[in-house]
Amino acid sequence: MKQQARRPRIAIVGANFAGLAAAQHLGPEYAVTVIDRSLSFEWLPNIHELLSGTKRPADLRLPLRRLVARSGHRYVHATVTAIDAAAGTLATATGRQFEFDICIVAVGGVNDTFDVRGADRHALPFKSVADCAAIGRKLSALARRRGRRSVVIVGGGFEGVEALGEILRRYRHVEGLGITVVEAGPRLVAGTPLAVEAAVRAHCASNSVRVLTGSPVSAVTPRRVVLRSGDVLRSDLTVWTGGVTAPPLLRESRLANRARQWAPVTAALRSRRFDNMFVIGDAAALPRPLAKQAYFAQQMGACAAENARRALAGRALRTFTPSRKPMLIAFGDLDTFLVSGRSVIASPALAALKEAVYQVTMAEIDPPLNAPAVRELTTRLTTAARRLASPRR
């Protein structure tokens, strides 16, 4: 009897926006193994809403095993600790090894405290559903306390501004609660039109929020944030939205030349070091820098899947051409900004559009084709309608 040919093996490391998109664009003619340290896909663009209770953790998570199985692939819950591109193998923290013909790396980034003393111990990161759920619980407890209380948000970029908006949504009427935003750079939400910063600053002034730009942080203690200028801010709760950096795996697997460096890739998303490796999502250092946005990550996932097929077939690779979309920046129930190039439209009513993007894309990722998916979609829709209609104060 003629022996059946072995299916080409494709390993995908990381299964959030980029990695999951790659898996969903690969068919059963490939033996695809998806490995992720989490049991859930997480909708990160709306994690700020966990701070106010507008969203719950379950609203922003989908089971990876179900999503991967739906594509006909194998899912492994594990942390990848080493990738040997030359040998075509990878290893997990439990000692398991997997062989591959092509590996797609979509490991994202990790919290970057820029070596600020005490930040990793005393500031709460803002990078995952669990992170923001923890911040939400601590905010709720802090609001119940009596007397003067202070919250410091380190970082005035997209994450910091959206975090501030959710804190104001729920707690702006709490007496004695002071909020300070500290940004190392010269302005808030850098990279957006100045009109966005002007509107955010106006909302801050109306709600007694202190904004300090050009103010790098030098240390964080359990009750203080120390600025490089020598000024000291009281802080009962410090939220760190200050940045993201490359995970150690990229350097350890020789995909990057040094620590904290994103993995350099070609215009086709192929590693510049190894022909059997593709790097996508936040982990990729493209020839032309691109904002680390979820929709770009999904586009990279689809392109990497196509180029994996092409590489295995010995065909020319396709250049990744991002399709730019308008950006929505939420500011609690006070405002939402629709940014397209240098144009800005601002209105609280635009929150409905951001919610629609979330609902539609979650349904695309997890189509309601079975009872669990239908139940989860119904729950997301009903809870969102109820909470947006009656914001918690």
N, C-alpha and C positions, 0 to 999 in steps of 0.2 A: 504494500500500500504506500502510495506517495505521501511523504511527510508534509504536513501543512507548514507553510512559511511562517516564521515568527513575526508577530506584529512589531513595528518599531516602538521602542519604549520612550515615553516622554514623561519626565518628572517636572512637576510644578511646585516650587517652594514658596508658600504663601498663598492665601486664598481670600484676600479681600477684593477690592474692586478690580485690580489688574489681573491677579492670578485666577480669580473666578471667571472673569471674562475670557481669559485664554482657554480655560477648561471647557467652557460652554461653546467655544468655537472649534473644538476638536471632536472628530467623529469616532465611532467605534472601531475604525480601521487601525487605530493606534491604541497601544496599551498605556493608558494615562494614569499616573499616580499623583494625586494632589496631597501635599503634606502641609499641615498648618498646626501651630501650637494652640490654637483656639478651637473650640467646638462650634463657634458661631461666626457667620459673616456679620460684620457690624456696619451700619449705615452711619458713617462718621460725620457727614455734613450737618447733621442735626443733633450732635451730642450736647451742644450748648443748652438745648431745651430740657435736659435732665436737671439742670441747676434750679429751674423754676418748678419742676414737676409737670410741665406741659407734655413731656414725653416720659415714659417709663423705660427701664432697660429692655424689657421684652418687646417694646415697640420697634426698637432699633436693631434687633438681632434676628437672624434666620439660621436654622440648623444646617451646617455645612454638609453633614453626611447626606441629608436629603437632596441638597442642591447638586452635589457632585454625582450622586447616584442617578439623578434624573438625566444627567448627560452621559450616563453609561460608563462612568469612570470609578476608580478606587480612591477612597478617601482614607488618609492615615492621620490620626490625631497624635502629633509628635512635634518636638522641636528639633530642627535640623542644626547640627553643630559643626558639620564639615562637608565641604563639597570638593571632590577631586576631579576636576574637569578632564585631566589627562587620562585618568583611569576610567572615567565615566561612572563614578560611584558617588553616593552621598551617605552620610551617617547621621543618626539621630541621637538624642541624649540618652536613650535607653539601650543604645548599642546596636540597633537594627541597621542594616545596610541595604541600599537599593541601587540597582544598576540602571543606567539610562543611555540612550543614544543622543537625546537632546534634553537639556535642562533649561527651564524657564524660571528665572529668579524674580520673585515679586515680594520681597521681604519688608518693604516699606521703610520707615525710619523709626528712630527712638528719641525719647525726650533729651533735649540738650540744655544742660544748666550752665554751659560755658565755664565749667570749673569754679563757679561762684561758691564760696565757702558756705556750707550748711544748706544749700538749696535742695540737694537730693534728699536730705533728711527732714527738712522743716517746711518745704513748699509742696503743694499738691500738684502733680502733673495733670495735663489736660489733653490726653492723647487717645483715650479709649472710652468705651461705654462704662467700664468699671471705674475708671478715673473720675468721670463726671458724675456718676451716681454717688460716689464717695463725697465729692464736693457738695452735691445737693443735700446729702444727709447732714454734713457739718454746717452748712449754711442754715438749715432749718433749726438745728440745735442752738446755733449762735443767736438766731433771731428771737428765740424764746428766753434768752438770758436778759437780765435787767442791767441798766447802766450803759455806759459808753462801750461800744464795740466797734472794731475796725477790720475791714477787709482790704487787702492790697492785691491787685491784679498786676503781675509782672508781665509785660508785653502788651503793646498796643496795636498789634496786627489784627488780622481777621478773627483769630480765635479769641484774643483779648476783648475786642469790641463786642463780639457776639456773646461772650460770657457776661460782660457788663450789662448788656441789654436784658439778659434773662434774670440777672440779679435784681435789676430795677423793675422788671415785670412783676416780680412777686414781693420784693422787700423795700421798694422805694418809700412806702408809707410807714415803715418801722422806725419808731422814734429812737434816736441814739445810735443808729447804725451808720458809720462813716465808711465811704468807699474811696480808694485812691487807685488810679491807674498810673503805672510807671513804665515808660518806654525809653529805651536806650537811644533810639534814633531821634531825628529832629521833628518827626511828625507821626500822627496816628495813621493807621491803615495805608502804609506806604505802598505805592504802585497803583493807587486809585486816584481819580480826579480829586482836586482839593475840595470840591463841593461836599464830598463824603465826610472828610475830616471836619469841615466847618459845621455840618449838621450834627455830627456826633458831639462836638464840643458844645454846641448850643444845648443839646439835650443834657449834657453833663452839668452845665451851668444852671439849668432849670431844676436839677435834682441834687444840687450840692455835692457833685462828684468832683474830687480834686484830680487834675490831670497834670502829670509831670513828664515832659518830653526832654530829650537830651540828658537823661538821668540814668546811667548804667548802675546796676546793683552790684555791690561788692561782697555782701554777706547777708545770710538769712538766719535768724535764730527763732526759737519757738514763739517769741512775742515781738520781734523786731525785724524790719527790713532796713539794712544799712546801705546807703547810696555811696557811690565813689566820691561824691562831693563832701562826704562826711555827715550829711544830714541823716537823721534816724527817724523812721516811720514806725509808729505802733501798728502791730498787725496781729489780730487774734486768729486770722485765717489768711494764709498767703496762697494765691492761685498762680501757678507758673505756666504761662502760655508763651514763654520766651523763645522757643525755637525747636527745631528738629535736626537730627544729624544721622549719619549713616550707621547702621548696626555693625558690630565687629565682624560678623560673618563675611561681609564683602572683602575686607582686608585679609582675613584668615584664609579665605578660599582663593586669594590672589586675583579676584575680580577688580579690586582697587589697589592702588599702589601704596596707600598709607591709611592710617586710622582716620576715621571721620570723613572719608572721601567717598562720594557716590561712585558707582561703578561706571567707567567710561564705556559708551557704546557707539556703534556706527549709526548712520541715519536709518538703518534697517533694524535697529535695536539689538543687533548682535554684539556680544562682548568684543572689545578690542584686544582681549588677551586670548580668548578661546573660541574656536569656530562652532563648537557644540553647545554654546551657552548664549542665552538671550536674557537680558535684564530689562525689567519694565517697572512702571509705576514710579513711586518716589525714589526707589533705589537707583534708578538710571540717571546717568549724567549724559544728556543728549548733546550732540554737536552744537545745537542752538538751544540755550536754556528755555525751559518751559515751566510755567507755574504748576505747583504740585496740587492739582485739582482732580476730583474723583472722575469727572467725565473724560479727562485726558488719560487717566489710568485705564479706564474701560476701553478707550480707543487703542491704547498700546497693547492691551491684552488681545484684542482681536487681530491686530497686526502681527504680534508675535506668534499667534497660532498659525496664521497664514504663512509666515516665514519659516516656522518649524516644518510645515508640510513641504515647502519649497526646498529647504535645505536637505531634507531626507530624500527628496526626489532628484537632487542635483540641479535644481533650477535656480535662476537668478532671484535674489531677494527683492522684496518690495520696500521702497522707502516709506517710512512712517510720515504721514502728512496729517498733523492734527487739525481737527475741525473746531474752530473756536466758537464758544457760545457766550451769551451774556452771563454775567455773574450776579448772583443774588446774595446780599449781605444782610442778615437779620439783626435788628436791634430791639429785641423783645417785642412788646406790643406798642412801642413808641414809634417805630419806623422800620421800613425795609427798603434797601437800595437796590435798584436794578442798574447795573453798570455794563455798558456796551461801548468799548473803546474809551473815548473821552466823554461820552454822554452819560448822564445820570438822571434817573427818575426815582424820586423818593416818595413813599406813601405807606402808611400802616396797612392799607388794603393789599399791598403786594405780598404780605405774609401768606395770603391764600395761594399765591402763585408758587411760593417756595414749598408750601405744604403739598401742592399738587405735584410738583416735581418729585418730592419724596414718595408720595403714594404711587404714582405711575411707575417710577423706576423700581421700587420695591416689588410691584406686581410683575414687572418685566423680568426681574431677577428670579422671582419665585412665582410663576404663573399659578393661578388657583385651579390646578388640575386634579387635586385630590382633597379629601376632607380636611386634613390639617392645614393645608395652604389656604383653603377657603375660610376656615375659622380665624386664622391669623389675619388675613386681609380684612375680614369683617370687623374684627376687634380694633385694628389700626384705624379704620375709617370712623367707627362710632366713637372711640375714645378721643380721636383728634377733633372731631366735630364738637364734642361736649366741652373739651378743655379750651379750645380756641374761642368758643362762644362765651365761656365763663372763666376768664383768666383768674388765677388764684392771686389774692392780695395778702 
